[in-house]
Amino acid sequence: MKENRGSGRTGRPARVPGEIPTRQRILDASIDLFAEKGYDRTSVRDIARAVGITESAVYRHYESKDAILQAVFDHLLDQVYTPLPPKHEPPEQASIFRQILEGLPAYIMAKPQLIKILRILLYEMNRNERMREFIEREYGIKANEYIEALLRKEMEAGRIRQCDVKALAVLVNSFRSAWLIQNFIIDYGAPRDIEKLESEMESQIKLFEQLTAP
């Protein structure tokens, strides 16, 4: 007669429906710690303690702290780049400057984790070459090229005046970056008034529209 050993299974416990996966919890805790303590001053042990797991459990999901940092980069890119705006079929379509900038205050305010990631990158870029290269590539070169492509279509369609579209793209991107730094890095932790942010953005949009009107 065979011994009945029961039907219980060994290994990791089943995840409770709705529970955040461990890999995501590690990423979330890492972002919090990197923003608070700095990347170099945060250890894998700190991350494990914040999540409530062992260091070896962290390494089952990420092979190194650098791998976690790359996941932070990937997460940021998922939040930043969106498809090109639709073609302007009706003449009353919003200007390209409005499409690029108008929703930015509400979008950023709704994503506190995005603010933390930007804080990490901007605080650490002078000490961490990977972060500096990432900012230069994604927020400098690629962002300028992305905006230039949008503006060039607008100029060719006669919706903005003939101009040095590359220089205009740098100006728009520089304003967007300066706005983010001022409101969410320099003024980090200060109370934010969404209506005030949107009003300031509206003034800038109208200026760009006036300066580039055909």
PAZAPA-4460 file (N, C-alpha, C; in steps of 0.05 Angstrom, whole numbers, plus 32768, in hexadecimal, padded with zeros to 4 digits):
% residues 214
    n_x    n_y    n_z   ca_x   ca_y   ca_z    c_x    c_y    c_z   seq   type   mol
   8011   7FE8   8000   8000   8000   8000   8012   8019   8000     1      M     A
   800C   802B   7FEC   801D   8043   7FEA   8016   8057   8000     2      K     A
   802B   8064   8009   8028   8079   801D   801C   8091   8010     3      E     A
   8007   809C   801C   7FFB   80B5   8012   800A   80CD   801C     4      N     A
   8018   80DA   8009   8028   80F1   8011   8019   810C   800E     5      R     A
   8000   810A   8006   7FF1   8123   8004   7FF6   8130   7FE9     6      G     A
   7FE7   8145   7FE3   7FE8   8152   7FC9   7FF5   816D   7FCB     7      S     A
   8001   8174   7FE2   800D   818E   7FE5   8025   8191   7FD2     8      G     A
   802A   81AA   7FC9   8041   81AF   7FB7   8055   81C0   7FC6     9      R     A
   806E   81BB   7FBF   8084   81CB   7FCA   808B   81E1   7FB7    10      T     A
   809B   81F4   7FC0   80A4   820A   7FAF   8098   8224   7FB8    11      G     A
   8098   8238   7FA5   808D   8253   7FAC   806F   8252   7FB0    12      R     A
   8065   8260   7FC3   8048   8261   7FC7   803A   826F   7FAF    13      P     A
   8022   8267   7FAA   8013   8273   7F94   800E   8290   7F9A    14      A     A
   800F   82A0   7F85   800B   82BD   7F88   7FED   82C3   7F8C    15      R     A
   7FE7   82D3   7F9F   7FCB   82DB   7FA5   7FC1   82EC   7F8E    16      V     A
   7FA9   82E8   7F84   7F9E   82F9   7F6E   7F9F   8316   7F76    17      P     A
   7FAA   8327   7F64   7FAC   8343   7F69   7FC6   834C   7F77    18      G     A
   7FD5   8338   7F80   7FEE   833E   7F8D   8003   8348   7F79    19      E     A
   8013   835C   7F80   8027   8366   7F6E   803E   8351   7F6B    20      I     A
   8046   834A   7F53   805B   8336   7F50   8075   833F   7F5E    21      P     A
   8084   832C   7F67   809D   8332   7F76   80B0   8343   7F65    22      T     A
   80B2   833D   7F4C   80C5   834C   7F3A   80BD   836A   7F3A    23      R     A
   80A3   836F   7F38   809A   838B   7F38   809E   8398   7F53    24      Q     A
   809A   8389   7F69   809E   8394   7F84   80BC   839B   7F87    25      R     A
   80CE   838B   7F7D   80EA   8391   7F7E   80F0   83AB   7F6F    26      I     A
   80E5   83AE   7F57   80E9   83C6   7F47   80DE   83DE   7F56    27      L     A
   80C6   83DC   7F61   80BA   83F3   7F6F   80CB   83FB   7F87    28      D     A
   80D4   83E7   7F96   80E4   83EE   7FAE   80FF   83FA   7FA6    29      A     A
   810A   83F0   7F90   8124   83FB   7F87   8121   8418   7F7F    30      S     A
   810C   841F   7F71   8107   843A   7F68   8105   844C   7F81    31      I     A
   80F6   8443   7F95   80F3   8453   7FAD   810E   8457   7FBB    32      D     A
   811E   8442   7FBD   8137   8444   7FCB   814C   8454   7FBB    33      L     A
   814D   8450   7FA0   815F   845F   7F90   8159   847D   7F92    34      F     A
   813F   8484   7F93   8137   84A0   7F94   813E   84AC   7FB0    35      A     A
   813B   849C   7FC4   8140   84A5   7FE0   815D   84A6   7FE8    36      E     A
   816B   848F   7FE2   8187   848C   7FEB   819C   8490   7FD6    37      K     A
   8194   848D   7FBD   81A7   848E   7FA7   81AD   8471   7F9E    38      G     A
   81B4   846F   7F85   81B9   8454   7F79   81D1   8447   7F87    39      Y     A
   81E8   8455   7F89   8200   8449   7F94   81FD   8442   7FB1    40      D     A
   81ED   8450   7FC0   81EA   844C   7FDC   81D4   8438   7FE3    41      R     A
   81C7   842D   7FCF   81B3   8418   7FD3   81BE   83FD   7FCC    42      T     A
   81BC   83EA   7FDE   81C7   83CF   7FDA   81AF   83BC   7FD3    43      S     A
   81B7   83A5   7FC8   81A2   8391   7FC3   8196   8388   7FDD    44      V     A
   81A6   8388   7FF3   819B   8381   800D   8185   8395   8015    45      R     A
   818A   83AF   8010   8176   83C4   8016   815C   83BE   8007    46      D     A
   815F   83B7   7FEE   8147   83B2   7FDD   8138   839A   7FE7    47      I     A
   8147   8384   7FED   813A   836C   7FF8   812B   8372   8011    48      A     A
   8137   8381   8023   812B   8388   803D   8111   8398   8038    49      R     A
   8112   83AA   8025   80FA   83BB   801F   80E3   83AA   8014    50      A     A
   80EA   8396   8005   80D5   8385   7FF9   80CC   836F   800D    51      V     A
   80DD   8368   8020   80D7   8353   8033   80DE   8338   8029    52      G     A
   80F4   8336   8019   80FD   831D   800E   811B   831B   8013    53      I     A
   8127   8304   800C   8143   8300   800F   8153   830C   7FF7    54      T     A
   816C   8311   7FFB   817D   831A   7FE4   817D   8306   7FCE    55      E     A
   817E   82EC   7FD4   817E   82D8   7FBF   8164   82D9   7FAF    56      S     A
   814E   82E0   7FBC   8135   82E3   7FAE   8136   82FA   7F9A    57      A     A
   8143   8310   7FA1   8147   8326   7F8F   8156   831D   7F76    58      V     A
   816C   830D   7F7B   817C   8304   7F65   816E   82F0   7F53    59      Y     A
   8159   82E3   7F5D   814A   82D2   7F4B   813A   82E1   7F36    60      R     A
   8135   82FB   7F3C   8126   830C   7F29   8138   831F   7F19    61      H     A
   814E   8327   7F26   8161   833A   7F19   817D   8330   7F1F    62      Y     A
   818D   832D   7F0B   81A7   8321   7F0F   81BB   8334   7F1E    63      E     A
   81B4   834E   7F1E   81C6   8361   7F2C   81B7   837B   7F30    64      S     A
   81C4   838D   7F3F   81B8   83A7   7F44   81B7   83B7   7F29    65      K     A
   81CB   83B2   7F18   81CB   83BF   7EFE   81B3   83B6   7EED    66      D     A
   81AB   839D   7EF0   8194   8393   7EE2   817B   83A0   7EEB    67      A     A
   817A   83A7   7F05   8163   83B5   7F10   8162   83D1   7F04    68      I     A
   817A   83DE   7F02   817C   83F9   7EF7   8172   83F9   7EDA    69      L     A
   817A   83E4   7ECA   8171   83E2   7EAF   8153   83DF   7EAE    70      Q     A
   8147   83D1   7EC0   812A   83CE   7EC2   811D   83E9   7EC7    71      A     A
   812A   83FA   7ED8   8120   8415   7EDD   8121   8425   7EC3    72      V     A
   8136   8423   7EB4   8138   8431   7E9A   8121   8428   7E88    73      F     A
   811D   840E   7E85   8109   8403   7E74   80ED   840D   7E7C    74      D     A
   80E8   840D   7E96   80CF   8416   7EA1   80CA   8434   7E9A    75      H     A
   80DF   8444   7E9C   80DD   8460   7E95   80D6   8464   7E77    76      L     A
   80E4   8455   7E66   80DF   8457   7E4A   80C2   8450   7E42    77      L     A
   80B7   843D   7E51   809B   8435   7E4C   8088   844D   7E52    78      D     A
   8091   845E   7E64   8080   8474   7E6D   8084   848D   7E5C    79      Q     A
   809A   8490   7E4E   80A1   84A9   7E41   8098   84AB   7E25    80      V     A
   809E   8496   7E15   8099   8499   7DF8   807E   848E   7DF1    81      Y     A
   806F   849D   7DE1   8054   8496   7DD8   8054   8498   7DBA    82      T     A
   8040   848B   7DAD   803E   848D   7D8F   803C   84AA   7D86    83      P     A
   8043   84AF   7D6D   8040   84CA   7D62   8023   84D3   7D63    84      L     A
   801E   84ED   7D67   8002   84F7   7D67   7FF5   84F1   7D4D    85      P     A
   7FDA   84EF   7D4D   7FCC   84E9   7D34   7FCF   8500   7D20    86      P     A
   7FC9   84FA   7D07   7FCB   850F   7CF2   7FB5   8524   7CF7    87      K     A
   7FBB   853C   7CF0   7FA8   8552   7CF4   7F94   8553   7CDD    88      H     A
   7F80   8542   7CDF   7F6C   8543   7CCA   7F5A   855C   7CCB    89      E     A
   7F4C   8561   7CE2   7F3D   857A   7CE4   7F4F   8591   7CE9    90      P     A
   7F4A   85A9   7CDD   7F5C   85C0   7CE1   7F5D   85CA   7CFD    91      P     A
   7F48   85C4   7D0D   7F47   85CE   7D29   7F57   85BC   7D3C    92      E     A
   7F65   85A7   7D30   7F75   8595   7D41   7F88   85A5   7D52    93      Q     A
   7F8D   859B   7D6B   7F9F   85A9   7D7D   7FBB   85AB   7D71    94      A     A
   7FC9   85C0   7D77   7FE4   85C4   7D6D   7FF6   85AE   7D77    95      S     A
   800C   85AB   7D69   8020   8597   7D71   802C   859D   7D8C    96      I     A
   802F   85B6   7D93   8039   85BE   7DAD   8026   85B6   7DC4    97      F     A
   800C   85B9   7DBE   7FF8   85B1   7DD1   7FF8   8593   7DD5    98      R     A
   7FFB   8584   7DBF   7FFC   8567   7DC1   8014   855D   7DD1    99      Q     A
   802B   856B   7DCE   8043   8562   7DDB   8042   856A   7DF9   100      I     A
   8037   8582   7DFF   803B   858D   7E1A   8022   858E   7E2C   101      L     A
   800B   8590   7E20   7FF3   8597   7E30   7FEE   8583   7E47   102      E     A
   7FF0   8569   7E41   7FE9   8556   7E55   7FFF   854E   7E68   103      G     A
   8016   855B   7E66   802D   8554   7E75   8029   8557   7E94   104      L     A
   801E   856D   7E9D   801B   8570   7EBB   800A   8559   7EC7   105      P     A
   7FF3   8554   7EBB   7FE1   853F   7EC6   7FEE   8523   7EC3   106      A     A
   7FFC   851F   7EAD   8009   8505   7EA9   801E   84FF   7EBE   107      Y     A
   802F   8513   7EC3   8045   850F   7ED7   8039   850D   7EF3   108      I     A
   8026   851E   7EF9   801A   851E   7F14   800D   8503   7F1A   109      M     A
   8003   84F5   7F06   7FF6   84DC   7F0A   800A   84C5   7F0C   110      A     A
   8024   84CA   7F08   8038   84B5   7F09   804F   84BC   7F1C   111      K     A
   804A   84BA   7F36   805F   84C1   7F4A   8078   84B1   7F47   112      P     A
   8076   8498   7F3D   808E   8488   7F3A   809F   8493   7F24   113      Q     A
   8093   849E   7F0F   80A2   84AA   7EF9   80B3   84C2   7F04   114      L     A
   80A8   84D1   7F16   80B6   84E8   7F22   80CF   84DD   7F31   115      I     A
   80CB   84C7   7F40   80E2   84BB   7F4E   80F8   84B2   7F3C   116      K     A
   80F0   84A7   7F25   8105   849D   7F12   8114   84B5   7F06   117      I     A
   8106   84CA   7EFF   8113   84E2   7EF5   8126   84ED   7F0A   118      L     A
   811D   84ED   7F23   812E   84F7   7F39   8148   84E6   7F3B   119      R     A
   8145   84CB   7F38   815C   84BA   7F3A   8170   84C1   7F24   120      I     A
   8166   84C3   7F0B   8178   84C8   7EF4   8186   84E3   7EF7   121      L     A
   8177   84F7   7EFE   8183   8512   7EFE   8196   8516   7F16   122      L     A
   8191   8508   7F2C   81A3   850A   7F43   81BC   84FA   7F40   123      Y     A
   81B9   84E4   7F32   81CF   84D1   7F30   81E0   84D3   7F17   124      E     A
   81D8   84E3   7F03   81E5   84E2   7EE9   8202   84EC   7EEA   125      M     A
   8209   84FC   7EFE   8225   8505   7EFF   8237   84F0   7F0C   126      N     A
   822B   84DC   7F19   823B   84C7   7F25   8239   84AC   7F16   127      R     A
   8225   84AA   7F06   8220   8490   7EF8   821F   8494   7EDA   128      N     A
   8233   8489   7ECD   8236   848D   7EB0   821F   8482   7EA0   129      E     A
   8214   846B   7EA9   81FD   845F   7E9B   81E5   8471   7E9C   130      R     A
   81E0   847D   7EB3   81CA   848F   7EB5   81CE   84A8   7EA4   131      M     A
   81E6   84B3   7EA3   81EC   84CA   7E93   81E8   84C4   7E76   132      R     A
   81F1   84AE   7E6D   81EE   84A6   7E51   81D1   84A1   7E4A   133      E     A
   81C2   8496   7E5C   81A5   8491   7E58   8197   84AB   7E54   134      F     A
   819C   84BF   7E66   818E   84D9   7E63   8196   84E7   7E49   135      I     A
   81AF   84E6   7E43   81B9   84F3   7E2A   81AC   84E7   7E12   136      E     A
   81AA   84CC   7E12   819F   84BE   7DFA   8181   84C1   7DF8   137      R     A
   8172   84BB   7E0E   8155   84BA   7E0D   8148   84D5   7E10   138      E     A
   8152   84E6   7E22   8146   8500   7E26   8152   8516   7E16   139      Y     A
   816A   8511   7E0B   8177   8524   7DFA   8174   851D   7DDC   140      G     A
   8185   850B   7DD3   8186   8505   7DB6   816C   84FA   7DAC   141      I     A
   8161   84E5   7DB7   8149   84D9   7DAD   8131   84EB   7DB0   142      K     A
   812E   84F9   7DC7   8117   850A   7DCB   8118   8522   7DB7   143      A     A
   8130   852D   7DB2   8132   8542   7D9E   812A   8539   7D82   144      N     A
   8133   8521   7D7B   812D   8516   7D61   810F   8510   7D5E   145      E     A
   8103   8506   7D74   80E6   8500   7D74   80D6   8519   7D70   146      Y     A
   80DC   852E   7D7F   80CD   8547   7D7C   80D3   8554   7D61   147      I     A
   80EC   8552   7D58   80F2   855E   7D3E   80E1   8551   7D28   148      E     A
   80DE   8537   7D29   80CE   8529   7D14   80B1   8533   7D15   149      A     A
   80A6   8537   7D2D   808A   8542   7D2F   8088   855E   7D23   150      L     A
   809B   856F   7D2B   809B   858B   7D22   809F   858E   7D04   151      L     A
   80B0   857C   7CF9   80B6   857D   7CDC   809C   8577   7CCD   152      R     A
   808C   8564   7CD6   8073   855E   7CC8   8060   8576   7CC9   153      K     A
   8060   8584   7CE0   804F   859B   7CE3   8058   85B2   7CD0   154      E     A
   8072   85B5   7CCE   807D   85CA   7CBC   8077   85C4   7C9F   155      M     A
   807B   85AB   7C97   8075   85A3   7C7C   8058   85A5   7C75   156      E     A
   8046   85A2   7C89   8029   85A5   7C84   8020   85C2   7C86   157      A     A
   8032   85D4   7C8D   802C   85F0   7C8E   801E   85F8   7CA8   158      G     A
   801F   85E8   7CBC   8012   85EE   7CD5   8024   85FE   7CE8   159      R     A
   803E   85FE   7CE3   8050   8610   7CF1   8062   861D   7CDC   160      I     A
   806D   8634   7CE2   807D   8643   7CCE   8097   8635   7CC7   161      R     A
   80A3   863C   7CB1   80BD   8631   7CAA   80D2   863B   7CBE   162      Q     A
   80E2   8628   7CC8   80F6   8630   7CDC   810B   8619   7CDE   163      C     A
   811E   861E   7CEF   8132   8609   7CF5   8125   85F5   7D08   164      D     A
   8119   85E0   7CFC   8108   85CE   7D0C   8119   85BF   7D21   165      V     A
   8132   85BA   7D1B   8143   85AC   7D2E   8147   85BD   7D47   166      K     A
   814C   85D7   7D43   8150   85E9   7D59   8136   85EC   7D69   167      A     A
   811F   85ED   7D5B   8106   85EF   7D69   8101   85D6   7D7A   168      L     A
   8108   85BF   7D70   8104   85A6   7D7F   8115   85A6   7D98   169      A     A
   812D   85B0   7D96   813F   85B2   7DAE   8132   85C5   7DC2   170      V     A
   8127   85DB   7DB9   811A   85EF   7DCB   8103   85E3   7DDA   171      L     A
   80F1   85D4   7DCB   80DA   85C8   7DD7   80E2   85B3   7DEB   172      V     A
   80F5   85A2   7DE4   80FE   858D   7DF6   810C   8598   7E0E   173      N     A
   811C   85AE   7E0A   812A   85BB   7E20   8116   85C7   7E34   174      S     A
   8101   85D3   7E29   80EC   85DE   7E3B   80DF   85C7   7E4B   175      F     A
   80D8   85B1   7E3E   80CB   859B   7E4C   80DD   8590   7E62   176      R     A
   80F7   858D   7E5C   810A   8582   7E70   810D   8596   7E87   177      S     A
   810F   85B0   7E81   8112   85C4   7E96   80F9   85C5   7EA8   178      A     A
   80E2   85C2   7E9B   80C9   85C2   7EAA   80C8   85AA   7EBE   179      W     A
   80D0   8593   7EB4   80D0   857B   7EC6   80E3   857F   7EDD   180      L     A
   80FB   8589   7ED7   8110   858C   7EEC   8106   85A0   7F01   181      I     A
   80FB   85B7   7EF8   80F3   85CB   7F0B   80DC   85C2   7F1D   182      Q     A
   80C8   85B5   7F11   80B0   85AF   7F20   80B1   8594   7F2F   183      N     A
   80C2   8582   7F26   80C2   8568   7F32   80DD   855E   7F3E   184      F     A
   80F1   856F   7F3A   810B   8569   7F45   8113   857F   7F59   185      I     A
   8116   8597   7F4F   811D   85AE   7F60   8108   85B2   7F76   186      I     A
   80EE   85B1   7F6E   80D8   85B5   7F80   80CE   859A   7F8B   187      D     A
   80DE   8586   7F8B   80D6   856B   7F94   80CC   856C   7FB1   188      Y     A
   80B4   8561   7FB6   80A8   8561   7FD0   8097   8579   7FD6   189      G     A
   8099   858E   7FC6   8088   85A5   7FCB   806B   85A0   7FC1   190      A     A
   8057   85AC   7FCE   803B   85A9   7FC5   8039   85B2   7FA7   191      P     A
   802A   85A3   7F98   8027   85A9   7F7B   8009   85B0   7F75   192      R     A
   8005   85C5   7F67   7FEA   85CE   7F5F   7FE7   85C7   7F41   193      D     A
   7FD7   85B3   7F3B   7FD5   85AA   7F1F   7FCA   85C1   7F0E   194      I     A
   7FB7   85D1   7F18   7FAD   85E7   7F08   7FC2   85FC   7F02   195      E     A
   7FD4   8601   7F15   7FEA   8614   7F10   7FFD   8608   7EFB   196      K     A
   8004   85EF   7EFD   8016   85E2   7EEA   800A   85E3   7ECE   197      L     A
   7FF0   85DD   7ECC   7FE3   85DD   7EB2   7FE1   85F9   7EA6   198      E     A
   7FDD   860D   7EB8   7FDC   8629   7EAF   7FF7   8632   7EA4   199      S     A
   800C   862B   7EB2   8027   8632   7EA8   802D   8624   7E8E   200      E     A
   8025   860B   7E8B   802A   85FC   7E72   801A   8609   7E5C   201      M     A
   8001   8611   7E61   7FF1   861E   7E4D   7FFE   8637   7E42   202      E     A
   800A   8647   7E54   8018   865F   7E4B   802F   8659   7E38   203      S     A
   803E   8643   7E3E   8054   863B   7E2E   804A   8631   7E13   204      Q     A
   8035   8621   7E13   802A   8617   7DFA   8022   862E   7DE7   205      I     A
   8014   8641   7DF3   800B   8658   7DE2   8022   8668   7DD7   206      K     A
   8038   866A   7DE6   804F   8678   7DDC   805B   8669   7DC4   207      L     A
   805E   864F   7DC7   8069   863F   7DB0   8056   8642   7D98   208      F     A
   803C   8641   7D9C   8029   8644   7D86   802C   865F   7D79   209      E     A
   802E   8674   7D89   8031   8690   7D7E   804B   8693   7D6E   210      Q     A
   8060   8689   7D79   807A   868C   7D6C   807D   867D   7D52   211      L     A
   806E   8667   7D4F   8071   8656   7D37   8059   8657   7D25   212      T     A
   8046   866A   7D2A   802E   866C   7D19   8036   8672   7CFC   213      A     A
   802A   8665   7CE8   8031   866A   7CCC   802C   8687   7CC4   214      P     A
***
